[in-house]
């Protein structure tokens, strides 16, 4: 499926893909999708929307795991 950017459904789709990638251990790919979802949601959902907070949390978790993996 392709949505014109930025589209609310496209932002949520990026979040879902990022979650799956994070679960599968594909941290760099997940980080990229979380960042894209965040950037899109700032426009489509606004900075006070609960999903923006979820994306921010998932991005921080992913970045922490990446630092941990890279330091070992």
Residue frames relative to the residue before (quaternion, step in Angstrom):
aa qw qx qy qz dx dy dz
X 1.0000 0.0000 0.0000 0.0000 0.00 0.00 0.00
X 0.0877 -0.7975 0.5953 0.0442 3.55 -0.99 0.75
X 0.1087 -0.7754 0.6212 0.0315 3.52 -0.90 1.03
X 0.5085 -0.6081 0.4890 0.3641 3.59 -1.07 0.59
X 0.4109 -0.7263 0.4990 0.2336 3.58 -0.98 0.83
X 0.6399 -0.3261 -0.6958 0.0035 1.53 -1.78 1.68
X 0.1139 -0.7813 0.6129 0.0305 3.56 -1.00 0.87
X 0.5679 -0.6289 0.3993 0.3501 3.62 -0.86 0.84
X 0.6684 0.4929 -0.3078 0.4642 3.59 0.94 -0.84
X 0.6295 0.5308 -0.3326 0.4597 3.57 1.05 -0.70
X 0.6379 0.5261 -0.3234 0.4601 3.58 1.03 -0.76
X 0.6672 0.4834 -0.2976 0.4823 3.58 0.94 -0.89
X 0.6154 0.5428 -0.3395 0.4597 3.58 1.05 -0.74
X 0.6391 0.5150 -0.3226 0.4715 3.62 0.97 -0.82
X 0.6298 0.5279 -0.3301 0.4644 3.58 1.01 -0.81
X 0.6736 0.4961 -0.2974 0.4601 3.60 0.87 -0.91
X 0.6492 0.4990 -0.3172 0.4786 3.58 0.94 -0.84
X 0.6381 0.5311 -0.3212 0.4556 3.58 0.98 -0.82
X 0.6382 0.5240 -0.3223 0.4630 3.58 0.99 -0.82
X 0.6593 0.5003 -0.3064 0.4702 3.57 0.95 -0.87
X 0.6602 0.4991 -0.3079 0.4693 3.58 0.92 -0.86
X 0.6254 0.5326 -0.3307 0.4646 3.57 1.02 -0.79
X 0.6513 0.5196 -0.2974 0.4663 3.57 0.95 -0.93
X 0.7158 0.4416 -0.2447 0.4824 3.58 1.03 -0.82
X 0.5433 -0.6494 0.3848 0.3675 3.59 1.27 0.00
X 0.4952 0.6259 -0.4451 0.4060 3.59 1.23 0.29
X 0.0982 -0.8864 0.4506 0.0397 3.51 0.67 1.24
X 0.6643 0.4999 -0.3235 0.4518 3.61 0.91 -0.80
X 0.6481 0.5003 -0.3120 0.4820 3.57 1.01 -0.81
X 0.6407 0.5244 -0.3184 0.4617 3.57 0.99 -0.87
X 0.6411 0.5312 -0.3211 0.4514 3.57 0.93 -0.90
X 0.6468 0.5235 -0.3117 0.4587 3.56 0.97 -0.87
X 0.6894 0.4689 -0.2833 0.4739 3.60 0.90 -0.88
X 0.6219 0.5224 -0.3435 0.4714 3.60 1.05 -0.69
X 0.6488 0.5099 -0.3225 0.4637 3.59 0.96 -0.80
X 0.6622 0.4965 -0.3086 0.4688 3.57 0.95 -0.87
X 0.6367 0.5190 -0.3248 0.4688 3.58 1.00 -0.84
X 0.6457 0.5274 -0.3158 0.4529 3.58 0.95 -0.87
X 0.6749 0.4968 -0.2932 0.4601 3.56 0.86 -0.97
X 0.6720 0.4895 -0.2946 0.4711 3.57 0.98 -0.83
X 0.6895 0.4995 -0.2860 0.4396 3.58 0.91 -0.93
X 0.5492 0.5884 -0.4102 0.4288 3.59 1.10 -0.49
X 0.7052 0.4402 -0.2457 0.4986 3.57 1.06 -0.79
X 0.7735 0.4052 -0.2032 0.4430 3.57 0.77 -1.04
X 0.7874 0.3072 -0.1509 0.5127 3.59 1.04 -0.72
X 0.4443 -0.6722 0.4713 0.3587 3.58 1.15 -0.57
X 0.5960 -0.6337 0.3748 0.3205 3.56 -1.13 0.64
X 0.6772 0.4946 -0.2983 0.4558 3.62 1.22 -0.28
X 0.4760 0.6909 -0.4326 0.3301 3.59 1.26 -0.06
X 0.5773 -0.6194 0.4058 0.3441 3.63 -0.99 0.77
X 0.6248 0.5463 -0.3530 0.4319 3.61 1.04 -0.65
X 0.5873 0.5608 -0.3697 0.4515 3.60 1.09 -0.63
X 0.6531 0.5054 -0.3120 0.4697 3.58 1.00 -0.81
X 0.6317 0.5245 -0.3279 0.4673 3.58 1.04 -0.76
X 0.6502 0.5059 -0.3172 0.4697 3.59 0.92 -0.89
X 0.6473 0.5234 -0.3160 0.4552 3.57 0.93 -0.90
X 0.6504 0.5179 -0.3022 0.4663 3.60 0.98 -0.89
X 0.6771 0.4865 -0.2929 0.4681 3.58 0.89 -0.95
X 0.6308 0.5255 -0.3307 0.4654 3.58 1.01 -0.77
X 0.6608 0.5008 -0.3071 0.4671 3.60 0.93 -0.84
X 0.6273 0.5253 -0.3307 0.4703 3.60 1.01 -0.79
X 0.6663 0.5123 -0.2899 0.4577 3.54 0.90 -0.98
X 0.6664 0.4978 -0.3024 0.4656 3.59 0.91 -0.89
X 0.6309 0.5235 -0.3304 0.4677 3.60 1.02 -0.76
X 0.6610 0.4929 -0.3083 0.4744 3.60 0.94 -0.83
X 0.6322 0.5292 -0.3338 0.4571 3.58 0.99 -0.79
X 0.6457 0.5076 -0.3197 0.4725 3.61 0.96 -0.83
X 0.6482 0.5236 -0.3128 0.4559 3.58 0.97 -0.88
X 0.6716 0.4906 -0.2896 0.4736 3.59 0.93 -0.92
X 0.6924 0.4878 -0.2809 0.4514 3.58 0.91 -0.87
X 0.6789 0.4820 -0.2993 0.4660 3.61 1.12 -0.57
X 0.6494 0.5246 -0.3384 0.4343 3.64 1.17 -0.26
